[in-house]
Amino acid sequence: MLEAKLAEAGTLKKLLDAIKELVTDANFECNEEGINLQAMDNSHVALVAVHLEAAGFKRYRCDRPMPLGVNLTSLTKVLKCAKDDDITTLKAADEADVLNLVYEAKNSDRIAEYDMKLMDIDSDTLGIPDTEYDARVTMPSAEFTRVVRDLSQLGESVRIEVSKEGVRFASEGEAANGSVLMKQTDDDEDTQAITIEMNQHVSLTFSLKYLVNFSKSASLCPRVQLMMSNDVPLLVAYDFGQGYIRYYLAPKIGD
Amino acid sequence: KGGQKSLANFFGPP
């Protein structure tokens, strides 16, 4: 059986917000180390991988590995019934077709209980090769959100170029072009810092609508990392104490 | 205009 007690429903709500536009159904793979989810969008252009560490829960027990097939729209509805600071327990029996969610109010005696139907999901899990990336950019997640939202007003794609100068995001639209250069900052201890580690110049083009989707994870984590090598998928990584959410996005190819 | 690659071009079965 699974029993996982989270300090705050808000964490799950934010996670769901960060993946529900990409994926409709997904297996939450539970084992004694925690909960993992890996899913691709319908067009197989983007992949999201989530990990929640067992140690990050107030209480965590999972006797044997079990997949919980979840419709994310349904889970979003059930989570809307929780206050952000409700203590939240997820429970499922072995071979169960129901996920039980209990919300305990922090400052009152309210206890709410919901049962959600689980489903069988055939998911084609992919092996993600260990990659040495040629460039790693670390920046405030809110800045990343801003850049991709701004440029998505102009065009469908963005070219991301990393050089010694900094990281440049450029988009060409029918009516307007735009580019944003973010220079490396001196003080990399600052939470607003932009850090660039680079072995070689990289330049890649991606679809902005996916990046806008990924950037919703900014609510989980103040920093984001972009990992890039020429001609391989971009990795956008948000690490938030209790685990991580990572997105992979296949590049667009030349004109 | 360029085309969109699929992740299947890069990631294989586990």
Interface residues (C-beta under 8 A of the other chain):
Chain A: M40 S43 H44 V45 A46 L47 D124 T125 L126 G127 I128 P129 S157 T205 S207 V232 P233 Y248 A250 P251 K252 I253 G254 D255
Chain B: K1 G2 G3 Q4 K5 S6 L7 A8 N9 F10 F11 G12 P13 P14
